[in-house]
Amino acid sequence: MSIRNLFTPLLLATLLTATSALALDLDEAKSRGLVGETSGGYLAPVVSSAEVEALVSSINSQRKAHYLKIASKNDISLAAVEVRAGKKAIEKTPAGQYISTGEGWQKK
């Protein structure tokens, strides 16, 4: 077996592992200070990058769908659910992570 035949699968496995390791998740983004919770119930980027923006967009669309279900089930406005969710998210945010209550970013 040639060295090329041995090297190619190893290289592919390494690249696949590296790619998945680079994917940003919510907990990591929060702990690294890249995103923060807002009083409106959604995430927002503290530091902007394509990866951060994609994460924020994905999480926020999931949150909005969930908030809409809650609003419909309880016959209340989406805005009311968003405000309540924002308050809870800020309360649950650990010290050292970013929050925005409408006056800009601050570390909790």
C-alpha positions in Angstrom: 0.0 0.0 0.0 1.4 3.4 -1.0 1.8 6.2 1.4 -0.7 8.2 -0.6 -3.3 5.5 0.0 -2.7 5.7 3.8 -2.5 9.5 3.9 -5.7 10.4 2.1 -8.2 8.8 4.5 -6.2 10.3 7.5 -6.3 13.7 5.9 -10.0 13.5 5.2 -10.8 12.4 8.8 -8.7 15.2 10.2 -10.4 17.8 8.0 -13.9 16.6 9.0 -13.0 16.7 12.7 -11.5 20.2 12.4 -14.6 21.5 10.6 -17.0 20.2 13.3 -14.7 21.5 16.0 -14.8 25.0 14.5 -18.6 25.2 14.7 -19.7 27.7 17.2 -22.4 26.7 19.8 -24.5 29.0 22.0 -22.7 28.2 25.3 -19.3 28.8 23.8 -20.4 32.0 22.1 -21.8 33.3 25.4 -18.8 32.3 27.5 -16.4 33.9 24.9 -18.4 37.2 25.0 -19.4 36.9 21.4 -23.2 37.1 22.0 -25.5 38.3 24.8 -29.0 38.2 25.9 -31.3 41.2 25.4 -34.4 42.4 27.2 -36.4 41.7 24.1 -36.0 37.9 24.5 -33.5 37.4 21.7 -29.7 37.0 21.3 -27.6 39.7 19.8 -24.0 39.7 18.6 -21.6 41.5 20.9 -18.8 40.8 18.4 -19.8 40.6 14.7 -18.6 37.9 12.4 -20.3 35.7 9.8 -20.3 32.7 12.2 -21.7 34.7 15.1 -24.4 36.3 12.9 -25.4 32.8 11.6 -25.6 31.4 15.2 -27.7 34.4 16.4 -30.0 34.1 13.4 -30.6 30.4 13.9 -31.2 30.7 17.7 -33.5 33.7 17.3 -35.6 32.1 14.6 -36.1 29.0 16.9 -36.9 31.3 19.8 -39.4 33.3 17.8 -41.2 30.1 16.7 -41.4 29.0 20.3 -42.6 32.4 21.5 -45.3 32.4 18.9 -46.6 29.0 20.1 -46.7 30.3 23.7 -48.5 33.5 22.7 -51.1 31.6 20.6 -51.6 29.0 23.3 -52.1 31.6 26.0 -53.9 34.2 23.8 -51.4 36.9 24.6 -49.2 39.1 22.3 -45.9 38.0 20.9 -44.4 41.2 22.4 -45.6 40.1 25.9 -43.9 36.7 25.6 -40.7 38.3 24.2 -40.4 40.7 27.2 -41.0 38.0 29.7 -38.5 35.7 28.0 -36.0 38.5 27.9 -36.4 39.1 31.6 -35.9 35.4 32.4 -32.9 35.1 30.1 -31.2 38.0 31.7 -31.9 36.7 35.2 -30.5 33.3 34.3 -27.4 34.8 32.6 -24.3 33.9 34.7 -21.9 36.5 35.9 -19.3 37.5 33.4 -21.6 37.1 30.3 -23.1 40.0 28.4 -26.6 41.4 28.7 -28.4 44.4 27.2 -31.3 46.0 29.0 -31.5 48.7 26.4 -28.6 50.8 27.6 -25.9 48.9 25.7 -23.8 45.9 26.5 -22.7 45.2 30.1 -21.2 42.3 31.8 -23.4 40.8 34.4 
